[in-house]
Amino acid sequence: MNTIHEASSIMLKGVKLEEATPSSCWLFYHIEHNKGVIMTSFKDKIDEMANLIADPKLKAQLKRSLYIAGGAIASKHLGQTPRDFDMYVRSMSLAMKLRAYFQKENIPGVTVTEKAIKFKESGISTKWAGSPRAIVTGFDFKHNWAWYAPGEGVVILPEAKSSILTRQLKYNKNAASPHTGPARVEKFKGRGWKITDKEMSLINRLAGR
């Protein structure tokens, strides 16, 4: 079977095939055939956070609820090393339990802020919690609409696949903080992402420029 066609059939469901280029198909083909290594790296990050907790009941709750969402997923699928791993739990009540636990235990290397529990390059949000789909579809750029959860594996929504394939920034007009859009565009452009004039105009308009 032609590997480009195979890559399309495996990875590009929900994506217009004319958006795919040979290089992007080769990339997804490679990632698909190394997905075990990718998922193991995400699982290790989940375990690393969970293993900080000595309370067996709370640890079990965390492992059932914790997932990685956003940029780390896109970075892995572009063959890059993620700069950080943004993690979320499925309920705010659990997020508050975790905050209280880490504040009390004062574990070396763990920092508890108003918004997150941080350890090394990982952080569990205590500002936002909910289902993976609800969380990622609130992110400002659609290439981040993806997550990894134990038992689910990696889930990449069609909007994210399309954006990653083309390395084109696509903005979520319902993003919670549109005023940060223009600055974030510049950050992503510095990492090799592209943006159309039409998309940039939308971002500037939503940011009040």
C-alpha positions in Angstrom: 0.0 0.0 0.0 1.2 3.5 -0.8 2.4 4.9 2.6 1.0 8.4 1.9 -2.4 7.0 1.2 -2.1 4.7 4.3 -1.2 7.7 6.4 -4.2 9.6 5.1 -6.6 6.7 5.9 -5.1 6.2 9.4 -4.6 9.7 10.7 -6.6 12.2 8.6 -10.2 11.3 9.4 -12.2 14.4 9.5 -9.6 16.4 7.6 -9.9 17.6 4.0 -7.3 15.6 2.1 -6.3 18.5 -0.1 -4.9 20.1 3.1 -2.4 17.3 3.4 1.1 17.6 1.9 3.5 14.7 1.3 5.7 15.9 4.2 2.8 16.2 6.6 1.5 12.8 5.6 4.9 11.3 6.2 5.0 13.0 9.6 1.7 11.5 10.7 2.6 8.1 9.2 5.8 8.1 11.3 4.0 9.3 14.5 1.2 6.6 14.0 3.8 3.9 13.9 5.6 5.3 17.0 2.4 6.1 19.0 3.3 3.5 21.7 6.4 5.5 22.6 4.5 8.8 22.5 1.7 7.5 24.7 4.2 6.0 27.1 5.8 9.4 27.5 2.5 10.9 28.4 1.6 8.1 30.8 5.0 8.6 32.5 4.1 12.2 33.1 0.7 11.3 34.6 2.4 8.7 36.9 5.1 11.2 37.9 2.5 13.6 39.3 0.4 10.8 40.9 3.4 9.3 42.6 3.9 12.6 44.6 0.8 11.7 46.6 1.1 9.3 49.6 -2.6 9.2 50.3 -3.8 6.1 48.4 -7.4 7.2 48.1 -6.4 10.7 46.7 -3.8 9.1 44.4 -6.3 6.7 42.9 -8.8 9.6 42.4 -6.1 11.6 40.6 -5.1 8.8 38.3 -8.7 8.2 37.3 -9.2 11.9 36.5 -6.0 13.5 35.4 -5.2 14.1 31.7 -2.8 16.1 29.6 -4.2 18.7 27.2 -3.1 21.2 24.7 0.3 22.1 23.2 2.2 19.0 24.4 0.1 16.8 22.2 0.7 19.0 19.1 4.4 19.2 19.8 4.7 15.4 20.0 2.9 15.0 16.7 5.3 17.5 15.1 8.3 15.6 16.4 9.2 18.3 19.0 9.9 18.1 22.7 7.1 19.8 24.6 8.1 22.7 26.7 5.6 21.9 29.4 2.7 19.5 30.1 -0.6 21.2 31.0 -2.8 18.8 33.1 -6.4 19.0 34.2 -8.8 17.0 36.4 -12.4 16.4 35.6 -13.9 18.2 38.7 -13.1 21.4 40.5 -13.7 19.6 43.9 -10.8 17.3 43.1 -8.7 20.2 42.0 -9.3 21.9 45.4 -8.5 18.7 47.3 -5.2 18.5 45.4 -4.4 22.1 46.2 -5.1 21.6 49.9 -3.0 18.4 50.0 0.0 19.9 48.3 -0.2 23.0 50.4 -0.2 20.9 53.6 2.4 18.4 52.6 5.0 20.9 51.3 6.6 18.4 49.0 10.1 19.4 47.7 10.0 20.6 44.1 6.2 21.2 44.1 5.0 24.8 43.8 1.4 25.7 44.5 0.1 28.9 43.0 -3.3 30.5 42.7 -3.8 28.8 39.3 -1.8 25.6 39.3 0.2 22.9 41.1 3.6 22.7 39.4 6.3 20.1 39.4 9.2 20.2 37.0 7.7 20.9 33.6 4.2 19.7 34.5 1.3 21.6 36.0 -2.2 20.7 37.2 -4.6 23.5 36.7 -6.6 24.5 39.8 -8.3 27.4 37.8 -10.1 25.2 35.2 -11.5 21.7 35.5 -13.9 19.6 33.5 -14.1 17.0 30.7 -11.2 16.9 28.2 -13.5 18.0 25.3 -14.9 20.9 27.3 -11.4 22.1 28.3 -9.7 21.9 25.0 -12.4 23.5 23.0 -12.0 26.6 25.2 -8.3 26.9 24.1 -7.6 29.9 21.8 -5.8 28.1 19.0 -7.2 25.0 17.5 -4.0 23.0 17.1 -4.2 22.6 20.9 -7.6 20.8 20.7 -6.2 17.5 21.7 -5.6 15.4 24.9 -4.1 12.3 26.4 -6.0 10.4 29.1 -5.2 7.0 30.6 -7.7 4.5 29.1 -8.5 6.8 26.2 -5.0 7.3 24.7 -4.4 10.4 22.5 -7.5 12.1 21.1 -7.0 14.8 18.4 -10.1 16.6 17.3 -10.4 17.2 13.5 -9.8 20.9 13.9 -6.5 20.2 15.5 -5.5 17.7 12.9 -6.2 20.2 10.1 -4.2 22.9 11.8 -1.2 20.6 12.6 -1.1 19.2 9.1 -0.8 22.7 7.5 1.1 24.4 10.4 -1.6 27.1 10.0 -2.9 28.8 13.1 -6.6 28.7 13.4 -8.3 30.8 16.1 -11.2 29.9 18.3 -13.5 32.9 18.2 -15.0 31.8 21.5 -11.7 31.9 23.4 -11.9 33.1 27.0 -9.1 35.6 26.7 -9.1 37.1 23.1 -6.9 40.1 24.2 -3.9 37.7 24.4 -4.3 36.5 20.8 -2.0 38.9 18.9 0.9 38.3 21.3 0.4 34.5 21.2 0.5 34.7 17.3 3.9 36.2 17.5 5.1 33.4 19.8 3.8 30.7 17.5 5.2 32.4 14.4 8.6 32.2 16.1 8.2 28.4 16.3 7.4 28.1 12.6 3.6 28.4 12.5 1.9 30.4 9.7 -1.3 32.5 9.7 -3.4 33.9 7.0 -4.3 37.6 6.7 -8.0 36.7 7.2 -7.2 34.8 10.5 -5.0 37.6 11.8 -7.7 40.1 11.0 -10.2 38.1 13.1 -7.7 37.9 16.0 -7.1 41.6 16.0 -10.8 42.4 15.8 -11.6 40.1 18.7 -8.7 41.7 20.7 -10.2 45.1 20.2 -7.5 46.4 17.9 
